[in-house]
Amino acid sequence: MALSLSGSDTGKKSVTDIIRDIDEEMRRDAFLSRVRRYAWVFLLVVVVVLVIVAAGYFWQNRQASMRSAQAGELSSALTLAETDAEAARARLEALAAGGSGGNAIVAGFELAEIAARAGDTEAAAAALSALAEARGGDAYAKTASLFSAYTELDTAEPASLLARLDPLIAEDASFTALAMELKAQVLIRTGDQAGALALLDQLLASDGLTRDVAGRVQALRDSLSDGR
């Protein structure tokens, strides 16, 4: 039976109960002491979190504002291209070099379009090559590389054209058929009609060829057969 510190039967506490109460109070005092001691740490963590969140919102708003401003500049440059190609080119070059988003991509393709309309295939290909290099290996880079080869198909060195087309053919992806068609024309330029015919036959035998591409490839193959 536990010892009691009270003479009555009601409300009496044993020594064990008192020790437990004292232990709980000591634990509570120790906890409050630690809270008071490290309160500045908790406050610092809260401040840091708030600063990070505020910085994130600021960065997002800043990026959105920049994209909006660039979109306005792009729209203005595209409108200007109808009346003053030189001034439009200067604005588009700044946009193409100033970012990696959608506005920069459109600016790069539009630069090539302006040059092509002026008959400057070298400048058009240069704009497309710059865009392809800036985009790395994404779909826009592959599109730009394909169109740069198409733009210079009759003027560039065959080795330069093949260096752009062969990686697209090796991928066996969405650009492969067009790249093979262009490569066949490059081989014809070099006098390699046998290689061109083999490539065209391979292309005609492939699955998923669109009607337009199949028609062009067949016409090109027929012209080679007739010219033998």
Contacts in CASP RR format, 6 or more apart in sequence:
PFRMAT RR
TARGET T0000
AUTHOR 0000-0000-0000
METHOD contacts of the structure
MODEL  1
MALSLSGSDTGKKSVTDIIRDIDEEMRRDAFLSRVRRYAWVFLLVVVVVL
VIVAAGYFWQNRQASMRSAQAGELSSALTLAETDAEAARARLEALAAGGS
GGNAIVAGFELAEIAARAGDTEAAAAALSALAEARGGDAYAKTASLFSAY
TELDTAEPASLLARLDPLIAEDASFTALAMELKAQVLIRTGDQAGALALL
DQLLASDGLTRDVAGRVQALRDSLSDGR
2 14 0 8 1.000
2 15 0 8 1.000
2 16 0 8 1.000
2 17 0 8 1.000
3 14 0 8 1.000
3 15 0 8 1.000
4 12 0 8 1.000
4 13 0 8 1.000
4 14 0 8 1.000
5 12 0 8 1.000
5 13 0 8 1.000
5 14 0 8 1.000
5 15 0 8 1.000
5 18 0 8 1.000
6 12 0 8 1.000
6 13 0 8 1.000
67 101 0 8 1.000
67 103 0 8 1.000
70 95 0 8 1.000
70 99 0 8 1.000
70 103 0 8 1.000
70 104 0 8 1.000
71 103 0 8 1.000
73 91 0 8 1.000
73 95 0 8 1.000
73 103 0 8 1.000
74 92 0 8 1.000
74 95 0 8 1.000
74 103 0 8 1.000
74 106 0 8 1.000
74 107 0 8 1.000
76 91 0 8 1.000
77 88 0 8 1.000
77 91 0 8 1.000
77 92 0 8 1.000
77 95 0 8 1.000
77 107 0 8 1.000
77 110 0 8 1.000
78 88 0 8 1.000
78 110 0 8 1.000
80 87 0 8 1.000
80 88 0 8 1.000
80 91 0 8 1.000
81 88 0 8 1.000
81 89 0 8 1.000
81 92 0 8 1.000
81 110 0 8 1.000
81 114 0 8 1.000
85 114 0 8 1.000
85 117 0 8 1.000
85 118 0 8 1.000
88 114 0 8 1.000
89 111 0 8 1.000
89 114 0 8 1.000
89 115 0 8 1.000
92 107 0 8 1.000
92 108 0 8 1.000
92 110 0 8 1.000
92 111 0 8 1.000
92 114 0 8 1.000
93 107 0 8 1.000
93 111 0 8 1.000
95 103 0 8 1.000
95 104 0 8 1.000
95 107 0 8 1.000
95 108 0 8 1.000
96 104 0 8 1.000
96 107 0 8 1.000
96 108 0 8 1.000
96 111 0 8 1.000
96 127 0 8 1.000
96 130 0 8 1.000
96 131 0 8 1.000
96 134 0 8 1.000
97 104 0 8 1.000
98 104 0 8 1.000
100 134 0 8 1.000
100 135 0 8 1.000
104 134 0 8 1.000
105 131 0 8 1.000
105 135 0 8 1.000
105 140 0 8 1.000
108 127 0 8 1.000
108 128 0 8 1.000
108 130 0 8 1.000
108 131 0 8 1.000
108 144 0 8 1.000
109 127 0 8 1.000
109 128 0 8 1.000
109 131 0 8 1.000
109 144 0 8 1.000
111 124 0 8 1.000
111 127 0 8 1.000
112 124 0 8 1.000
112 125 0 8 1.000
112 127 0 8 1.000
112 128 0 8 1.000
112 131 0 8 1.000
112 144 0 8 1.000
112 147 0 8 1.000
112 148 0 8 1.000
112 151 0 8 1.000
113 124 0 8 1.000
115 121 0 8 1.000
115 123 0 8 1.000
115 124 0 8 1.000
115 126 0 8 1.000
115 127 0 8 1.000
116 124 0 8 1.000
116 151 0 8 1.000
121 151 0 8 1.000
121 152 0 8 1.000
121 155 0 8 1.000
122 152 0 8 1.000
122 155 0 8 1.000
124 148 0 8 1.000
124 151 0 8 1.000
125 148 0 8 1.000
125 151 0 8 1.000
125 152 0 8 1.000
125 156 0 8 1.000
128 144 0 8 1.000
128 145 0 8 1.000
128 147 0 8 1.000
128 148 0 8 1.000
128 151 0 8 1.000
129 144 0 8 1.000
129 145 0 8 1.000
129 148 0 8 1.000
131 140 0 8 1.000
131 141 0 8 1.000
131 144 0 8 1.000
132 140 0 8 1.000
132 141 0 8 1.000
132 142 0 8 1.000
132 144 0 8 1.000
132 145 0 8 1.000
132 148 0 8 1.000
133 141 0 8 1.000
134 141 0 8 1.000
135 141 0 8 1.000
135 144 0 8 1.000
142 168 0 8 1.000
142 171 0 8 1.000
142 173 0 8 1.000
142 175 0 8 1.000
143 175 0 8 1.000
145 164 0 8 1.000
145 167 0 8 1.000
145 168 0 8 1.000
146 164 0 8 1.000
146 165 0 8 1.000
146 168 0 8 1.000
146 175 0 8 1.000
146 178 0 8 1.000
146 179 0 8 1.000
146 182 0 8 1.000
148 164 0 8 1.000
149 156 0 8 1.000
149 161 0 8 1.000
149 164 0 8 1.000
149 165 0 8 1.000
149 179 0 8 1.000
149 182 0 8 1.000
150 182 0 8 1.000
152 160 0 8 1.000
152 161 0 8 1.000
153 161 0 8 1.000
153 182 0 8 1.000
153 185 0 8 1.000
153 186 0 8 1.000
154 189 0 8 1.000
158 186 0 8 1.000
158 189 0 8 1.000
158 190 0 8 1.000
161 182 0 8 1.000
161 183 0 8 1.000
161 186 0 8 1.000
162 183 0 8 1.000
162 186 0 8 1.000
165 179 0 8 1.000
165 180 0 8 1.000
165 182 0 8 1.000
165 183 0 8 1.000
165 186 0 8 1.000
166 179 0 8 1.000
166 183 0 8 1.000
168 175 0 8 1.000
168 176 0 8 1.000
168 178 0 8 1.000
168 179 0 8 1.000
169 176 0 8 1.000
169 179 0 8 1.000
169 180 0 8 1.000
169 183 0 8 1.000
177 203 0 8 1.000
177 206 0 8 1.000
177 209 0 8 1.000
177 210 0 8 1.000
177 213 0 8 1.000
178 213 0 8 1.000
180 199 0 8 1.000
180 202 0 8 1.000
180 203 0 8 1.000
181 203 0 8 1.000
181 213 0 8 1.000
181 216 0 8 1.000
181 217 0 8 1.000
181 220 0 8 1.000
183 199 0 8 1.000
184 195 0 8 1.000
184 196 0 8 1.000
184 199 0 8 1.000
184 200 0 8 1.000
184 203 0 8 1.000
184 217 0 8 1.000
184 220 0 8 1.000
185 196 0 8 1.000
185 220 0 8 1.000
187 193 0 8 1.000
187 195 0 8 1.000
187 196 0 8 1.000
187 199 0 8 1.000
188 196 0 8 1.000
188 224 0 8 1.000
193 224 0 8 1.000
193 228 0 8 1.000
196 224 0 8 1.000
197 221 0 8 1.000
197 224 0 8 1.000
197 225 0 8 1.000
200 217 0 8 1.000
200 220 0 8 1.000
200 221 0 8 1.000
200 224 0 8 1.000
201 221 0 8 1.000
203 209 0 8 1.000
203 217 0 8 1.000
204 214 0 8 1.000
204 217 0 8 1.000
204 218 0 8 1.000
204 221 0 8 1.000
209 217 0 8 1.000
END
